Amino acid sequence: MADRNARLAALMEEAGFTHKSLARAVIASASRSGKTMPCDHTYVTRWLDGSIPRGEKPKFIADAIGRKLGRRLTIDDIGMGAAAVSAIQPDLGLDFADGPEIVTTTVADLWRADLAEAEPLVRALPDSDAWNAASLRWLVAPSDGELTRKGARAVGAVDVEMVRSTADAFSMLDGKFGGGHARKALIQYLHTDVRPMLNGRCSDSVGKELHSAVAEALLLAGWMSYDSGLHGIAQRYFIQGLRMAQAASDRLLGGSILSAMSHQATFVGRYREAATLARAAYTGPAASLTPTLAAQFRAMEARALARLGDGLGCDAALTEAERQLSLRTADSDPAYIAYFDEVELAAEFGHCFRDLGRSVQATERGAGSIFNDGLNNRSDFFATMVLADSYINQGEMGRGFEVALGALKLGEGLKSARCLQYVREFQERVTDGMKQAVEFRDFTEQARGFRLWRQVVGAPA
């Protein structure tokens, strides 16, 4: 037997609803949305006893009570959050919403469904049409206007700072241990602590700062989901983060989110879409674009073009990225792009030259792509594996195996589907001839001691 819905009972009492009057209000709410829905006092009794109605009815119950109380309520507020999981649609989160209120509802549904490991999201693959539609909508979208809100809970600047600081802490964990380490904890925090803020009471300035902070957190959720191999969920977080950034009038952050979409698109093999997304990121902020963001966006374009085999286009994008990065000053960029520096750009050169078959250039430029600070373990792993790939491609298998062992050592503490893919690609570069060499036998003997190698080859732990 379900537990009694105490939240619904308390709200009914606060609003002065009887069973019959709430039933009439729910019918009216459905009617305003063009729906005909049976409802009477016996339905309300079942809801209070813990029954959760199917379909859109929880939304209409929340709307009916919220109208009476003069504030917006969610289905979580009325104790029916589980209904969103059972009623989830496969296209949840793929649309660039028409208004801020819709994106607030959408992200709440995404967080809830993600925590419940809803099947349509867990197994979802990226949708190219959704990337294209979101980037176009963002490029041409008008301003949303004011974000003043009249919710029950007061939200101020200190709340925004808490969101940013908490996201920063998760970002540090992500870089050091991989997206699979604390991804669920981030989503739980967003659902439990941040969701009520989005329905709170705030001024326009605080509202915009809050939406910008949540957009950054969604960007991180997208990165961590992508790194965990959950590409459908990652795409949805990126799209909703883009919409949040638009509501905050934060064009720079919107461009950074499009750049992350480009990165993901390249990883999953959608190279033309990746190049287009990177160009949209570069174009969208217009005159407000900063040097470091410009450099990072052009580097993402270069990655996609390298995979397409467009050497001339890739070289032009990399040259411009290097020029832009040379123009940055200490205060020219937002804090969230501070990570992109000469070391990161060297890693991009390494990736691009490796993919274009320029192995010597890849090792030359990639040599400066290692942080070696213990905080950027995943970035160092990627850069080191690219160096190993490049040495293998040059025929320097001994050096390549030695470098690969160093990467595997870096990867011991990383929970990352992307790291596994880098190891698989390295394996594919080892030719049958190399596998006959004593250097390969020595390498595999040592590699079996590392978790990522065992996971890829299927060896016992």
Secondary structure, DSSP 4 states (H G I P E B T S, - for coil): -PPP-HHHHHHHHHHT--HHHHHHHHHHHHHHTT------HHHHHHHHTT----TTHHHHHHHHHHHHHTS---TTTTT-THHHHHT--TTTT-S--SSHHHHHHHHHHHHHHHHTT-HHHHT----HHHHHHHHHHHHHPPP-----EE-SSB--HHHHHHHHHHHHHHHHHHHHH-HHHHHHHHHHHIIIIIHHHHTSEE-HHHHHHHHHHHHHHHHHHHHHHHHTT-HHHHHHHHHHHHHHHHHTT-HHHHHHHHHHHHHHHHHTT-HHHHHHHHHHHHHTTGGG--HHHHHHHHHHHHHHHHHHT-HHHHHHHHHHHHHHHTT--TTSS-GGGTT-SHHHHHHHHHHHHHHTT-HHHHHHHHTT----SSS-HHHHHHHHHHHHHHHHHHT-HHHHHHHHHHHHHHGGG---HHHHHHHHHHHHHS-HHHHTSHHHHHHHHHHTTSHHHHHHHT---
